[in-house]
Amino acid sequence: MPLDLTFSDEQNMLRDMVRGVCEQHGSLARLRELEDDPHGFSPDLWRQLGELDLLGVLVPAEYGGLGMTLTDAVVLYEEFGRLLVPSPHFVSAVLAAGILSRAGSVDQRETWLPAIASGSSIVGLAWLEASGGYREGGITATATRCNGKIVVNGAKRHVAFAADCDAFIVVARADSGEVELFVVPASNAGITMTQKMTIGSDAQYDVTFDNVEIDEAAQLCSGGWATLDTALTDGAILLAAQAIGGARYTLDITVEYAKVRQQFDKPLGAFQALAHDMANALTAIDGGEVLVHEAAWARDAGAPFRKLAAMAKLFAGDTFRNVTAMAQQIWGGVGFIVEYDVQLYFRRAKQLQISWWDSARLEEIIADEVFAEAASH
């Protein structure tokens, strides 16, 4: 299939619809109200996303979703990035839905996927551990069989929106020593949650599982670590799209500021060094956008995309961080105070850059893919 990065009329209509909903229910003013909130997202926006079927964008149609392409979801996530929309969409409608669609039993898919698509249930991901890193070797949580039950023990970090999750997909080591995935209802005894403050002021929790009993049917059918890794690869593309959306909006408001802010009787944009900074930012944003769209196209076309996904997340994350840092310098002192919007983007750019897969892990994935390609020739 030839490379085609042109958005369809339907995708452009989707963008307009999502932008309108986000501006109405997910404004920056609402974001400020939600900073460090235990729930961290707008119920009104969540309800609207459910009514528009946008929570089921990647859920197969037979389970009540739209079964759309990853490129369609890229449109959604660029708009989420534009207004820094906080919601459990990524953990529930992307990661959990992707994992359950690939490796869930018939009963697990029928129970959880329609609920995820409607928004009536939120399913989180309990994956990372303290000092464990992003590799499979970092998993020390256990899921052992005992008297017909599975008993889960371990502590997970950076569990997003845990207070509102109806269940968690827990990454733990089974009796075999292999990493497996388990659906653990959040209401089970032995689960404790502690909210942690973050640079992005979002709702992240430490979640501890202390002898939490689940049925044997709670284990996902197959895949284990490979299933998680595949879902995270899809997720990397969407987080890259989110970063590009945020970077572009940051540049837009900075260009407008540089037009009107006067210094030495002329606008800031008239200073060559600052104009060059903004030109370089635009070049990086446009380049990152093409990389994101190519990664999504490759995924939808069935072409190899793991390297592209990691490259997109790495480059887009760096671009978002660099553009917001540059923007704060142009805004000057006001760029660092809470009353101005640019600091909202600056803080979240850094958090997105190091979240899920950080730069070191992304570079490792890219290198592995490059050497694997070289070995195959």
NUMITI-531067 format. One record per residue (C-alpha): x, y, z; residue in one letter. Coordinates in steps of 0.001 Angstrom, whole numbers, padded with zeros to 6 digits, always signed. Example, Ala and Ser with C-alpha at 12.3 -4.5 7.8 and 13.67 -1.06 7.14 Angstrom:
# residues 2
+012300-004500+007800A+013670-001060+007140S
END
This chain:
# residues 377
+000000+000000+000000M+001518+003384-000973P+002195+005842+001811L-000707+008300+002178D-000709+010784+005050L-003734+012762+003848T-006625+012972+006303F-010048+012108+004932S-013066+014409+005131D-014457+012162+007864E-011254+012495+009894Q-011310+016270+009515N-014925+016281+010694M-013859+014138+013646L-011187+016703+014504R-013690+019553+014440D-016118+017627+016636M-013468+016665+019204V-012097+020200+019332R-015545+021597+019993G-016254+019111+022778V-012859+019710+024397C-013247+023478+024274E-016699+023240+025856Q-016012+020638+028553H-012204+020418+028792G-010995+024003+028760S-007756+025169+030363L-009848+026825+033065A-011313+023416+033892R-007834+021907+033813L-006698+024369+036486R-009599+023311+038698E-008549+019676+038328L-004880+020092+039224E-003977+017662+042034D-007623+016629+042278D-008046+013014+043509P-010131+012197+040429H-008330+014441+037959G-010830+014521+035095F-014123+016144+034156S-017187+013875+034482P-018985+016112+031970D-016281+015610+029354L-016137+011875+030068W-019893+011624+029607R-019719+013569+026342Q-016915+011364+025014L-019050+008325+025829G-022159+009729+024154E-020127+010470+021014L-018708+006907+021023D-015180+008300+021332L-014393+006040+024289L-014869+003109+021948G-012781+004453+019095V-010406+001454+019261L-012850-001074+020721V-014016-003679+018152P-017501-003021+016790A-018813-006378+018041E-018252-005146+021599Y-019989-001806+021180G-017031+000218+019940G-016299+001960+016671L-013377-000250+015657G-011655+002699+014020M-008047+002959+012882T-005111+004219+014888L-004926+007181+012493T-008444+008110+013578D-007269+007968+017179A-004282+010184+016297V-006763+012905+015322V-008385+012538+018729L-005086+012679+020619Y-003749+015704+018771E-006831+017540+020009E-006392+016163+023534F-002849+017538+023478G-003970+020919+022234R-005915+021632+025432L-004043+019237+027746L-007280+017312+028267V-006992+015147+031415P-008975+011917+031213S-008609+008145+031720P-009061+007678+027957H-005479+006544+027382F-005337+003969+030171V-008848+002604+029708S-009921+003116+026079A-006460+002574+024577V-004270+000381+026786L-006832-001707+028684A-009103-002034+025649A-006147-003001+023473G-004952-005631+025940I-008407-007134+026453L-009149-007165+022720S-005944-009096+022043R-005700-011457+024994A-008943-011411+026968G-011130-014483+027247S-014579-014383+025679V-016080-013636+029085D-013518-010913+029843Q-014105-009231+026497R-017896-009421+026830E-017760-008078+030390T-015303-005226+030034W-015090-004000+026439L-018703-002766+026147P-018349-001075+029543A-015116+000628+028451I-016704+001767+025180A-019713+003288+026949S-017677+004838+029732G-019663+003034+032418S-016450+001355+033595S-012845+002505+033700I-010113-000127+033595V-006626+000951+034665G-003168-000515+034197L-001038-001479+037222A+002342-002027+035610W+005363-000074+036828L+007177-000760+040079E+009612+001248+042169A+013095+001143+040579S+011818-001533+038201G+012270+000337+034957G+010308-000338+031791Y+011631-003820+031039R+010119-007190+031796E+012777-007810+034453G+011343-004966+036519G+008214-006953+037415I+008416-008409+040925T+004705-008482+041807A+003454-012055+042099T+000257-013918+041261A+000383-017352+042879T-002228-020100+042822R-003584-021236+046179C-006663-023359+046920N-008314-022662+043576G-007649-018940+043738K-004920-016610+042508I-003342-014415+045184V-001795-011140+044006V+000940-009362+045975N+003018-006356+045050G+003215-002569+044853A+002619-000617+041661K+003559+002978+040918R+002173+005662+038610H-001265+004055+038321V-003270+006743+036558A-006809+007563+037733F-006746+004628+040142A-009415+006117+042423A-011972+005873+039605D-010988+002496+038195C-013474-000349+038423D-010701-002840+037717A-006980-002996+037044F-005037-005039+034558I-002208-006112+036842V+001179-007135+035465V+002617-009857+037722A+004706-013023+037714R+002793-016278+037738A+003979-019485+039409D+005860-020339+036218S+007973-017209+036606G+006516-015760+033402E+004967-012305+033396V+001206-012581+032934E-001755-010202+032972L-004694-010399+035383F-007976-008491+035661V-008359-007472+039312V-011585-005724+040439P-010748-002543+042327A-013272-003421+045033S-011391-006549+046149N-010080-006652+049701A-006391-005963+050158G-006031-003096+047687I-004816+000250+049029T-004238+003462+047072M-002164+006538+047873T-002283+009602+045658Q+001087+011022+044609K+001776+014602+043573M+003345+014941+040117T+004867+017644+037938I+001780+017412+035739G-000599+017710+038720S-002600+014729+037471D-004227+011858+039354A-001512+009219+039859Q-001479+006666+042642Y+000655+004096+044341D-001470+000934+044459V-000557-001936+046781T-001952-005450+046443F-001746-007347+049739D-002925-010961+049393N-005652-009927+046960V-007658-012979+045897E-009050-013349+042390I-010580-016223+040452D-008407-018233+038094E-010564-016944+035251A-009126-013485+035931A-005902-014347+034112Q-005836-013209+030521L-005628-015973+027962C-002261-015402+026375S+000549-013060+025560G+001597-011729+028923G+004444-009309+028437W+004186-009430+024628A+000547-008318+024786T+001413-005431+027093L+004305-004425+024844D+002082-004374+021747T-000516-002202+023477A+002209+000177+024646L+003532+000431+021082T+000122+001623+019901D+000008+003928+022900G+003394+005455+022068A+002018+006709+018752I-000971+008325+020436L+001136+009954+023148L+003361+011312+020385A+000270+012777+018725A-000717+014318+022046Q+002747+015858+022385A+002578+017357+018898I-000847+018832+019610G+000447+020435+022791G+003617+021712+021150A+001698+023297+018273R-000724+025089+020582Y+002164+026319+022734T+003852+027770+019660L+000592+029355+018487D+000032+031270+021720I+003710+032224+021861T+003674+033640+018327V+000605+035705+019216E+002336+036973+022353Y+005468+037844+020371A+003336+039973+018030K+001901+042178+020751V+004542+042230+023519R+006708+045300+023025Q+010340+045580+024033Q+012549+048527+023052F+009632+049952+021042D+009156+046915+018817K+007417+043552+019149P+009381+040572+020440L+008867+038797+017150G+010924+041449+015398A+014065+040281+017192F+015881+037934+014857Q+017071+035471+017491A+013547+034979+018837L+012110+034679+015337A+014688+031983+014586H+013734+030111+017758D+010081+030067+016703M+010994+029042+013154A+013056+026141+014476N+010154+025156+016736A+007745+025088+013797L+010170+022974+011776T+010441+020428+014584A+006672+020336+015139I+005919+019791+011455D+008586+017086+011251G+007266+015373+014350G+003735+015468+013007E+004788+013694+009812V+006609+011042+011849L+003538+010451+014024V+001262+010178+011010H+003654+007800+009257E+003831+005563+012328A+000025+005439+012525A-000245+004766+008784W+002261+001905+009023A+000366+000369+011907R-002956+000583+010053D-001411-000748+006830A+000045-003803+008549G+003603-002643+007872A+006423-002813+010478P+005826+000067+012867F+007528-000605+016199R+010605+001440+015302K+008464+004256+013910L+006294+004274+017041A+009316+004592+019315A+010860+007256+017056M+007604+009216+017068A+007279+009181+020863K+010964+010058+021327L+011011+012912+018818F+007575+014315+019669A+008299+014159+023407G+011602+015993+022958D+009932+018531+020673T+007127+019251+023149F+009669+019710+025936R+011964+021928+023856N+009183+024072+022404V+007658+024779+025804T+011066+025611+027287A+011725+028023+024416M+008250+029518+024803A+008791+030225+028484Q+011915+032187+027638Q+009979+034339+025164I+007175+034893+027648W+009786+035892+030215G+009002+036001+033905G+005245+035686+033414V+005821+032363+031680G+006660+030812+035040F+003708+031998+037095I+000502+030020+037508V-001817+032672+036072E-000386+032131+032576Y-001094+029098+030437D+002388+028414+029081V+003565+026886+032365Q+000750+024333+032154L+002239+023066+028898Y+005836+023248+030137F+005129+021005+033134R+003072+018477+031226R+005579+018324+028397A+008237+017069+030780K+005876+014559+032350Q+004767+013177+028993L+008389+012894+027876Q+009286+010564+030749I+005971+008691+031117S+005070+005181+029928W+008253+004744+027886W+010968+007277+028703D+013688+008466+026330S+016197+005795+027367A+013702+002976+026771R+012636+004450+023437L+016247+004717+022288E+016774+001113+023321E+013771-000043+021278I+014932+001901+018220I+018449+000468+018504A+017111-003087+018854D+014997-002634+015735E+017883-001146+013747V+020224-004018+014629F+017489-006588+013917A+016951-005057+010479E+020695-005098+009799A+020952-008758+010832A+018152-009729+008456S+019923-008322+005397H
END
